[in-house]
Amino acid sequence: MTPDEDRIAELYEAFNSRAFDRVIAGLAPDVSWPDEVEDRRLEGVGAVRDYFETAMAPLRVRHQPIALFTPAPGQVEVLTRQTVVSAADGSLWSSLRVRHRFTMVDGLITRLDSEQDYAAEGFEGVERLLRRLCEAINAHDIDAIVGCYSDDARFQDNLEDGYVSGGPAIRRHFEHLLETLQVTLAMRDYVLEPDDRVRARLQVEARGANGRLWQDGGVTVWYRLEAGRIIEQDVDDSGEESP
């Protein structure tokens, strides 16, 4: 991730733990911030601080970033799952996908725009990650492949029995896979499922070390992402493509 993307990921962690002073420290003095309770904008860091201390008091708001990307210098866009519960009894008030656009200058946030209840079936940050993974596998770039996965990712090993769990195991898995097979991937399409998983349809050609064709056809993979990296995946290589 870029330095700005890292800063935004850290901001979500601070917000989720209600470390609002850490959030405020990442804002420019003249920041423009959405008040999603009163449907208005807050101007200046003092107004944002008051908002956190008052409007947020009866709520427990948590954001689980799914994917993020940099569309242009000084901008970071994030797709996140926003959950709001009552601070009094923990009852669920809302759970929806939100698209955030951060504008930054010299590492400080100057503006946040929020699109509540994001309903689109795609998000550029998701597509960039999936294409990066396919390109890394095609290039046999192990470091780039591992960089697409969370350090605590876990998924079933379709080549061997059992599960692959954690960064070192993921590296060994792909080293073994690419030593065993010549794999070429191309992404056909993908869609965001209602449960925030990503269903991707891939075209896969796999040949053995002797060049014999093992597989040539469509594969469906369900990915779960956290903060722009893969945390889980489930592969259906039966050849029967999901609709």
Secondary structure, DSSP 4 states (H G I P E B T S, - for coil): --HHHHHHHHHHHHHHTT-HHHHHHTEEEEEEEEETTTTEEEESHHHHHHHHHHTTTTEEEEEEEEEEE-SSTTEEEEEEEEEEEETTT--EEEEEEEEEEEEEETTEEEEEEEESS---S--HHHHHHHHHHHHHHHTT-HHHHHTTEEEEEEEE-SSSSSEEESHHHHHHHHHHHHHHEEEEEEEEEEEE-TTS-EEEEEEEEEEETT--EEEEEEEEEEEEEETTEEEEEEEE-SS----
